[in-house]
Amino acid sequence: MPQWRREHPMTWLPLESKMFLSAAYDAKQRILYLRFRSGDVYRYFQFSQDDYEQFVNAESRGRHFLSNIRDCFSYERMAKLQVA
């Protein structure tokens, strides 16, 4: 198991999305984790609880991501996972 998963266990929320498989949010660290359909996992920093709720409740999470998250938050690519 990767070090970051041992240090920050979270519950991943499955998403019905053409872009994402799942999301997780670490409220203490204010980090959004997104697992893309490609298998890539990214984390977005300084992400508020309100931002997370807006994303999860968005009519289109893909459009919300493109307009309100991508290019708006610092991020880091975490891993490339095999998509089953």
C-alpha positions as CSV (number, residue, x, y, z in Angstrom):
1,M,0.0,0.0,0.0
2,P,1.4,3.4,-0.9
3,Q,2.7,5.6,2.0
4,W,0.1,8.3,1.4
5,R,-2.7,5.8,1.8
6,R,-1.4,4.5,5.1
7,E,-1.1,8.0,6.5
8,H,-4.4,9.4,5.2
9,P,-7.0,6.6,5.1
10,M,-10.2,7.9,3.5
11,T,-13.5,6.7,2.1
12,W,-13.7,6.9,-1.6
13,L,-17.1,8.0,-3.0
14,P,-18.0,6.2,-6.3
15,L,-19.1,8.8,-8.9
16,E,-21.4,8.5,-11.8
17,S,-19.3,10.5,-14.3
18,K,-17.8,10.2,-17.7
19,M,-14.6,11.7,-16.3
20,F,-14.2,10.3,-12.8
21,L,-14.4,6.9,-11.1
22,S,-14.4,8.2,-7.5
23,A,-13.5,11.1,-5.1
24,A,-12.3,11.3,-1.6
25,Y,-11.9,14.4,0.7
26,D,-9.6,14.9,3.6
27,A,-11.2,17.7,5.6
28,K,-8.4,18.0,8.1
29,Q,-5.8,18.5,5.4
30,R,-8.2,20.2,3.0
31,I,-7.3,17.9,0.1
32,L,-9.6,16.6,-2.7
33,Y,-8.5,13.3,-4.2
34,L,-9.9,12.5,-7.6
35,R,-9.6,9.1,-9.4
36,F,-10.0,9.6,-13.1
37,R,-11.4,7.0,-15.5
38,S,-7.8,6.8,-17.0
39,G,-6.6,5.4,-13.6
40,D,-4.8,8.6,-12.7
41,V,-5.2,9.9,-9.1
42,Y,-4.7,13.6,-8.4
43,R,-4.9,15.5,-5.2
44,Y,-6.0,19.2,-5.1
45,F,-4.7,21.3,-2.2
46,Q,-6.5,24.0,-0.1
47,F,-9.9,22.6,-1.1
48,S,-12.6,23.7,1.3
49,Q,-15.5,21.5,2.5
50,D,-17.8,23.9,0.7
51,D,-15.9,23.4,-2.6
52,Y,-16.1,19.6,-2.1
53,E,-19.9,19.7,-1.5
54,Q,-20.4,21.9,-4.6
55,F,-18.4,19.4,-6.6
56,V,-20.2,16.3,-5.3
57,N,-23.6,17.9,-5.8
58,A,-22.9,19.4,-9.2
59,E,-25.2,18.4,-12.0
60,S,-22.2,17.7,-14.2
61,R,-19.0,16.9,-12.1
62,G,-16.9,17.0,-15.3
63,R,-18.1,20.5,-16.2
64,H,-17.7,21.7,-12.6
65,F,-14.2,20.3,-12.5
66,L,-13.2,22.0,-15.8
67,S,-14.7,25.4,-14.7
68,N,-14.0,25.5,-10.9
69,I,-11.2,23.1,-10.0
70,R,-8.7,22.5,-12.9
71,D,-6.3,25.4,-13.2
72,C,-7.8,26.9,-9.9
73,F,-6.0,24.8,-7.3
74,S,-2.5,23.5,-6.8
75,Y,-2.4,19.8,-7.5
76,E,-0.2,16.7,-7.6
77,R,-0.5,13.5,-9.6
78,M,-0.4,10.7,-7.1
79,A,-0.6,7.4,-9.0
80,K,-1.7,5.6,-12.1
81,L,-4.0,2.7,-11.2
82,Q,-5.2,-0.1,-13.3
83,V,-8.8,0.4,-14.2
84,A,-10.8,-2.9,-14.0
